[in-house]
Amino acid sequence: MEHVVVPIFVCGSIFIGLPWVVFHYITQWKKSGSLSIEDENLLDELHDLARRLDDRMNTIERIIAADNPGWRPRVVEAEPIEDREIERRADRSRDRRRDH
């Protein structure tokens, strides 16, 4: 009986178990390779919030500059991303969401 059970177990492990494990981890790897729809929505919301906050800061700086002519806003040395690049990224994320 043992000489029949062992080969069946070995063949089952090789032809069923091993491919199942490999395909399982390939699927997990593909899922984690991109952002989920929820993550993309959160990034879109954060981008909108950042843009609104930037508009508010510009408004506050204009008001302070009008009240105090000698006041100068601090200079941010980061290179701004062009609006076209932002829109291009948003379009790509929308396209990815539609594909899913």
Backbone torsions as a table, in degrees:
resi	resn	phi	psi	omega
1	MET	NA	-39.4	-179.0
2	GLU	-64.9	-37.7	-178.0
3	HIS	-69.9	-9.6	175.4
4	VAL	-97.3	-37.5	-175.5
5	VAL	-71.5	-41.9	-176.9
6	VAL	-62.3	-48.6	178.5
7	PRO	-63.0	-35.8	178.2
8	ILE	-65.0	-43.1	179.0
9	PHE	-64.2	-43.6	-179.7
10	VAL	-64.4	-46.7	179.3
11	CYS	-63.3	-40.9	177.8
12	GLY	-63.4	-40.1	178.6
13	SER	-65.1	-42.7	-176.7
14	ILE	-71.7	-46.8	-172.4
15	PHE	-90.4	-17.2	179.2
16	ILE	-115.6	-51.8	-174.5
17	GLY	-67.1	-49.2	-177.6
18	LEU	-62.9	-48.4	177.1
19	PRO	-62.4	-35.0	178.6
20	TRP	-62.3	-44.9	179.7
21	VAL	-63.8	-45.5	-179.5
22	VAL	-61.3	-49.5	-179.0
23	PHE	-66.9	-32.4	177.2
24	HIS	-61.8	-48.1	-178.0
25	TYR	-73.2	-30.3	173.6
26	ILE	-63.3	-42.5	178.5
27	THR	-64.0	-42.8	178.6
28	GLN	-63.5	-39.5	-179.8
29	TRP	-65.1	-40.9	179.4
30	LYS	-68.0	-37.3	178.4
31	LYS	-64.2	-43.0	-176.6
32	SER	-78.9	-9.1	-178.5
33	GLY	-74.0	-15.7	-179.2
34	SER	-134.3	167.9	178.7
35	LEU	-76.6	145.7	175.5
36	SER	-77.1	167.2	179.9
37	ILE	-62.4	-39.3	178.8
38	GLU	-63.5	-40.7	178.5
39	ASP	-64.6	-41.2	178.8
40	GLU	-65.4	-39.8	177.0
41	ASN	-63.6	-41.2	177.8
42	LEU	-62.7	-42.4	177.7
43	LEU	-63.0	-40.0	176.9
44	ASP	-62.4	-43.2	178.8
45	GLU	-64.3	-42.3	178.9
46	LEU	-64.9	-36.6	177.7
47	HIS	-64.6	-44.6	177.6
48	ASP	-61.9	-42.0	178.8
49	LEU	-63.4	-42.9	178.9
50	ALA	-63.4	-39.3	178.9
51	ARG	-65.7	-41.6	178.4
52	ARG	-65.3	-40.7	178.1
53	LEU	-64.8	-38.0	177.1
54	ASP	-64.0	-42.1	176.3
55	ASP	-61.4	-41.4	178.5
56	ARG	-63.8	-42.7	178.6
57	MET	-62.7	-40.7	177.8
58	ASN	-63.3	-39.5	178.3
59	THR	-64.8	-45.4	178.3
60	ILE	-61.7	-42.5	178.7
61	GLU	-63.3	-38.9	177.2
62	ARG	-65.2	-40.5	179.3
63	ILE	-64.7	-45.7	179.5
64	ILE	-64.7	-40.4	179.0
65	ALA	-64.5	-34.2	178.3
66	ALA	-71.0	-36.9	179.8
67	ASP	-77.3	-35.3	-177.5
68	ASN	-125.0	95.8	-175.6
69	PRO	-60.6	-25.1	-178.0
70	GLY	-85.6	-5.8	-177.7
71	TRP	-78.5	138.4	177.0
72	ARG	-126.0	133.9	177.6
73	PRO	-68.5	150.7	178.3
74	ARG	-67.8	148.9	-177.3
75	VAL	-92.9	126.3	176.1
76	VAL	-94.3	125.4	-174.1
77	GLU	-89.3	-0.3	179.1
78	ALA	-72.3	142.5	179.6
79	GLU	-80.0	121.6	-177.2
80	PRO	-71.9	148.7	175.8
81	ILE	-85.7	135.1	179.7
82	GLU	-65.9	149.3	-179.7
83	ASP	-60.7	-33.3	179.4
84	ARG	-64.4	-39.2	178.9
85	GLU	-66.7	-39.0	178.0
86	ILE	-63.2	-45.4	179.2
87	GLU	-64.1	-38.5	179.2
88	ARG	-62.4	-43.0	178.5
89	ARG	-65.2	-41.1	179.4
90	ALA	-64.2	-40.0	178.4
91	ASP	-63.3	-41.1	179.3
92	ARG	-63.7	-41.7	-179.5
93	SER	-68.1	-35.3	176.7
94	ARG	-65.6	-40.5	178.3
95	ASP	-62.5	-41.5	178.8
96	ARG	-63.8	-39.3	-180.0
97	ARG	-66.1	-37.7	179.0
98	ARG	-67.3	-34.0	-180.0
99	ASP	-67.5	-29.3	-177.8
100	HIS	-80.6	NA	NA
